[in-house]
Amino acid sequence: MKHNHDVVLLSLPPDATMRKFLADRSVPLPAGLDWSDADTAPAAVVTAVNSWTDTAARDALLADLSRVAALSHPAGREAAYEAATLTNVAVMVQLTSKYSDLHRAFWLYVHHRGLFDQAMDLLYFDGYEPRAYRHDLGIKVMPDLGPAALDAFRVAVGDYYREKQGNGEFGVAYGMVRSSGNVLVTLHLKDLPMLRVEFVGPTLKQRVGNPEFVPAIEYCPRTGVTQSIVTGGVQYQKAFLTAFAKHILHCDHIDPQRLRPPHLDLSSLRLGFNVPEVYADGFVSARVKSITLQDVQGKMKIAASAMGRSDDESITDLLRGNPATSGLLGSDWTVTAAQVDLYYPPEPSKIRRKAVKIEVTHRGRLNLHKYDESLKQQLESYLVLAGILDEGQTLTANVVRDGQDDPIGADEDLT
């Protein structure tokens, strides 16, 4: 939902947080404003802001409200809860007492700006996480999130970007341990200058500014798996992971194979998803719902999907049974992505079956992070039996907290 400042101000209660917010910005409020009247006070605040003659100060206030609105939705709520839980239980208690996502985001912004910024970083990473690159570094150690390590990591990544693109000259690094036990590190780096034509107060000016760009990485110390958001391609990923391993994990050497995007062989899916263990575990049906194929010359890509239930037929069976498409499953075409649907029997008194979806690409992107640890391991075992994953290979950064093989105890401080 997009908020304008009127909607934001009218939706917030006229409480102590609102009074502090307005007082800190020296908003000229009408004398004798009755803050106890929840009906008239917000409208009076909106009128005061809209009639404020200090245009620059008013614009700064509106920019604050716009940033608050960016966290005022269910995903933002979860990010705020996680940021607060990690550092301050008292703040968490306060957040749960707020009556709306907007109220919660506003309170956090006014009283705990650092936690608000952490929540925004969490929201940023989780929003892009489905498109993150995954690598198994094979390193299971306690990461160093001290100021010196983070700064050295920032400098190394910034130097690489500056050499290649001319940006990344300055930056700020943040590191935090998530509630899952995973470690998130974000780098806010200075991008190349841009000439902006914009209003500064009432005056239209040309102003040179530098936007930020934000590479980020999540690392699981219990599995050694990373998920990284880095622009620029494979070489940038390699430089980013090498700097992370050297300065945050204090490992000077990584097997070069670990830095390459994993390449999975999906060719077995041409014959459907033939894993008998699926049925032994309680599923009643399994099929390849969709498949993406690319010709060996890399000039064409074709995506095909089975319509509806199609009598539980795999798309591969449908392609093979059609003379016009049967050639797509030959050696001249490579399987680059697929979706496998597994179906539980319908619950009592219901007709629809519950489906578990496995999405996989040949570049190692999987959707198994969305499932709990037990189901994730079960689905990974099916991919091993199908010849897609190697035994013990995992490309998700889920955490197993129990077990003697856990290299980090639950009571150890990752920082």
Buried (B, 14 or more C-beta within 10 A) or exposed (E): EEBEBBBBBEBBBBBEBBBEBBEEBEBEBEEEBEBEEEEEBBBBBBBBBEEBEBEEBBBEBBEBBBBBBEBBBEEBBBBBBBBBBBBBEEBBEBBEEBEEBBBBBBBBBBBBEEBBBBBBBBBBBBEEBEEBBBBBBEBBBBBBBEEEBBBBBBBBBBBBBBEEBEBBBEBEBBBBBBEBBBBBBBBBBBBEEEEEEEEEEEEEEEEEEBEEBBBBBBBBBBBBBBBBBBEBEEEBBBBBBBBBBBBBBEBEEBEEEBBEBBEBEBBBBBBBBEBEEBEEEEBEBBBBBBBBBBEEEEEEEBEBEBEEEBEBBBBBBBBBEEEEBEEBBEEEBBBBBBBBBBBBEEEEEEEEBEEBBBBBBBBBBBBBBEBEBEEBBBBBBBBBBBBBBEEEBBBBBBBBEEEEEBEBEEEEEBE
